[in-house]
Amino acid sequence: MKSLTAVRSRNWLFNLMLFFVSFSFVLVWLPLLRCLFDGASYRWGQTFFGVPIASQGIQPGILFLLASLVLYLALFYAFYWSANRKLFYGLLGAWWLISWGNFLFDILKEGDAMFHGDTLNVHISVASIIIPIALLALVGTIFTIRKDRKMPDVSIPWNRRNRLMALLLLAPLPVQIILLISGEPHGTTDEIGVIITILQAILFPLIFIPKQQG
């Protein structure tokens, strides 16, 4: 079996963008795990370019979250490890369009809205934060592609640190399953499960950062 090999050297801009991507990854990872483990007691929903998508537990709407999961995992991997750099650019553009372009479309069409996170009692005005973040993400995407085009090819093997990060970040899953399945909706165990899942999503890029050269 051919070992995984990074084709770009570790750098601050890629790492910054990886964690930028991971913050939007929370909006996929958290509802996906809650739909799977909370079951019918949890309802997730959003609009995608004007089309409403929802799932109460495991229903057809969860397929959108699964497809989004595949996109995010492919993008996390592509930053450093994909030899096809045009594929990386396409995934990065698709991430911006699906994550931020979708939000901007909703704002332009519907006006301001509120994001509601009932478990942690979070209620945030969407327009006040989405527009500047979307513009920042677009600038970051452009600069990342420009930097990548100037970088030389390297060959850095997947190593013990990558495997350890994957183990550490995925190891809490059994605990999350127990907390989300057995916890009272919006209760303490539910909140703990949600917090662990959010932190897990944000730290996910650590799995894919190659070791430092030299």
ZIHU-V600975 format. One record per pair of residues at least 24 apart in sequence whose C-alpha atoms are under 10 Angstrom apart, sorted by the first residue. I is the first residue (numbers start at 0). J is the second residue. D is the distance in whole Angstrom. If there is no record, write none. Layout:
# ZIHU-V600975
((I	J	D) (I	J	D))
This chain:
# ZIHU-V600975
((2	156	7) (2	157	7) (2	158	10) (3	80	7) (3	81	9) (3	154	9) (3	155	8) (3	156	6) (3	157	5) (3	158	9) (4	79	9) (4	80	6) (4	81	8) (4	82	9) (4	153	9) (4	154	6) (4	155	5) (4	156	4) (4	157	6) (4	158	9) (4	209	9) (5	76	9) (5	77	9) (5	78	9) (5	79	5) (5	80	4) (5	81	7) (5	82	8) (5	152	9) (5	153	7) (5	154	6) (5	155	5) (5	156	6) (5	157	7) (5	207	9) (5	208	9) (5	209	7) (5	210	9) (6	77	9) (6	78	9) (6	79	6) (6	80	5) (6	81	7) (6	82	6) (6	83	10) (6	84	9) (6	150	10) (6	151	8) (6	152	5) (6	153	5) (6	154	5) (6	155	7) (6	156	9) (6	209	10) (7	77	10) (7	78	8) (7	79	5) (7	80	7) (7	81	9) (7	82	9) (7	147	8) (7	150	7) (7	151	7) (7	152	6) (7	153	6) (7	154	8) (7	155	8) (7	209	9) (8	79	7) (8	80	10) (8	150	8) (8	151	8) (8	152	8) (8	153	7) (8	154	8) (8	155	8) (8	208	9) (8	209	7) (8	210	8) (8	211	7) (8	212	7) (9	78	10) (9	79	8) (9	155	10) (9	208	7) (9	209	6) (9	210	7) (9	211	6) (9	212	8) (10	79	10) (10	208	9) (10	209	10) (10	211	9) (12	139	8) (12	142	8) (12	143	7) (12	146	8) (12	147	10) (13	78	7) (13	79	8) (13	139	9) (13	140	10) (13	142	10) (13	143	7) (13	144	10) (13	146	9) (13	147	9) (13	208	9) (14	78	9) (14	79	10) (14	204	8) (14	205	9) (14	207	10) (14	208	7) (15	139	9) (15	143	10) (15	204	10) (16	75	10) (16	78	9) (16	91	10) (16	136	8) (16	139	7) (16	140	8) (16	142	10) (16	143	8) (16	204	10) (17	74	9) (17	75	7) (17	76	10) (17	78	8) (17	201	9) (17	202	10) (17	203	9) (17	204	6) (17	205	9) (17	207	9) (17	208	9) (18	75	10) (18	200	10) (18	201	7) (18	202	7) (18	203	8) (18	204	6) (18	205	9) (19	132	10) (19	135	10) (19	136	8) (19	139	9) (19	201	9) (19	204	10) (20	71	8) (20	74	9) (20	75	8) (20	91	9) (20	94	8) (20	95	9) (20	98	9) (20	136	9) (20	200	10) (20	201	9) (20	203	10) (20	204	9) (21	71	8) (21	75	9) (21	197	10) (21	198	10) (21	199	9) (21	200	6) (21	201	5) (21	202	7) (21	203	7) (21	204	7) (22	197	9) (22	198	10) (22	200	7) (22	201	6) (22	202	9) (22	203	10) (23	71	9) (23	94	9) (23	95	10) (23	98	7) (23	99	9) (23	200	9) (23	201	9) (24	67	9) (24	68	8) (24	70	10) (24	71	7) (24	72	9) (24	94	10) (24	98	9) (24	197	9) (24	200	6) (24	201	7) (24	203	9) (25	196	8) (25	197	6) (25	198	9) (25	199	9) (25	200	5) (25	201	7) (25	203	10) (26	64	9) (26	67	10) (26	98	9) (26	197	9) (26	200	9) (27	63	9) (27	64	6) (27	65	8) (27	66	10) (27	67	7) (27	68	7) (27	71	9) (27	200	9) (28	64	8) (28	65	9) (28	67	9) (28	68	7) (28	71	10) (28	196	8) (28	197	8) (28	199	9) (28	200	6) (28	201	10) (29	64	10) (29	192	10) (29	193	7) (29	194	9) (29	195	10) (29	196	6) (29	197	7) (29	198	10) (29	199	9) (29	200	8) (30	54	9) (30	56	9) (30	61	9) (30	64	8) (30	193	10) (30	196	10) (31	56	9) (31	57	9) (31	61	7) (31	62	9) (31	63	9) (31	64	6) (31	65	7) (31	67	10) (31	68	9) (32	56	10) (32	64	10) (32	172	9) (32	175	9) (32	176	8) (32	179	9) (32	192	10) (32	193	9) (32	196	8) (33	57	10) (33	175	9) (33	176	9) (33	179	7) (33	180	9) (33	189	10) (33	192	9) (33	193	8) (33	196	9) (34	58	9) (34	60	10) (34	61	7) (34	64	10) (34	179	10) (35	61	9) (35	176	9) (35	179	9) (35	180	9) (36	175	8) (36	176	6) (36	177	8) (36	178	9) (36	179	6) (36	180	5) (36	181	9) (37	176	8) (37	177	10) (37	178	9) (37	179	5) (37	180	5) (37	181	8) (37	182	9) (37	183	10) (37	184	9) (37	189	9) (38	179	9) (38	180	8) (40	180	10) (40	183	10) (40	184	7) (41	179	10) (41	184	8) (46	101	8) (46	102	9) (46	104	10) (46	105	8) (47	97	8) (47	98	9) (47	100	10) (47	101	6) (47	102	8) (47	104	9) (47	105	8) (48	97	9) (48	100	8) (48	101	5) (48	102	8) (48	103	9) (48	104	6) (48	105	7) (48	108	9) (49	101	9) (49	102	10) (49	104	8) (49	105	7) (49	108	8) (49	109	9) (67	94	9) (67	97	9) (67	98	10) (70	94	8) (72	203	9) (72	204	9) (72	207	10) (74	204	10) (75	203	8) (75	204	6) (75	205	10) (75	206	9) (75	207	7) (75	208	9) (76	204	9) (76	206	9) (76	207	6) (76	208	9) (77	207	9) (78	143	9) (78	147	9) (78	204	10) (78	207	8) (78	208	9) (79	147	10) (79	153	10) (79	155	9) (79	207	7) (79	208	7) (79	209	7) (80	154	9) (80	155	9) (80	156	9) (80	157	9) (80	207	8) (80	208	9) (80	209	9) (82	152	9) (84	144	9) (84	147	8) (84	148	8) (85	144	10) (85	148	10) (87	144	9) (87	147	10) (88	140	9) (88	141	9) (88	143	9) (88	144	7) (88	147	9) (91	137	10) (91	140	7) (91	141	9) (91	143	9) (91	144	9) (92	137	9) (92	140	7) (92	141	9) (92	144	10) (94	136	10) (94	140	10) (95	133	8) (95	134	10) (95	136	7) (95	137	7) (95	140	8) (96	133	10) (96	137	9) (98	133	9) (98	136	10) (99	129	7) (99	130	8) (99	132	8) (99	133	5) (99	134	9) (99	136	8) (99	137	9) (100	129	10) (100	130	10) (100	133	8) (100	134	10) (100	137	10) (102	126	9) (102	129	7) (102	130	8) (102	133	8) (103	129	7) (103	130	7) (103	133	8) (106	130	9) (117	184	10) (117	185	7) (117	190	10) (118	184	8) (118	185	5) (118	186	8) (118	187	9) (118	189	7) (118	190	6) (118	191	10) (118	193	8) (118	194	10) (119	185	8) (119	186	10) (119	187	10) (119	189	9) (119	190	7) (119	191	10) (119	193	8) (119	194	9) (120	185	9) (153	212	10) (154	212	10) (155	209	7) (155	210	7) (155	211	9) (155	212	8) (156	209	8) (156	210	8) (157	206	10) (157	207	9) (157	208	9) (157	209	7) (157	210	8) (158	209	8) (158	210	8) (159	210	9) (160	205	9) (160	206	8) (160	207	10) (160	208	9) (160	209	8) (160	210	8) (161	205	8) (161	206	5) (161	207	6) (161	208	7) (161	209	7) (161	210	8) (162	206	7) (162	207	9) (163	205	10) (163	206	8) (164	202	9) (164	203	9) (164	204	9) (164	205	6) (164	206	5) (164	207	9) (164	208	10) (165	203	8) (165	204	10) (165	205	8) (165	206	5) (165	207	9) (166	206	9) (167	199	10) (167	206	9) (168	195	10) (168	196	10) (168	198	9) (168	199	6) (168	200	9) (168	202	8) (168	203	7) (168	205	9) (168	206	8) (169	199	8) (169	203	9) (171	195	8) (171	196	9) (171	199	9) (172	196	9) (172	199	9))
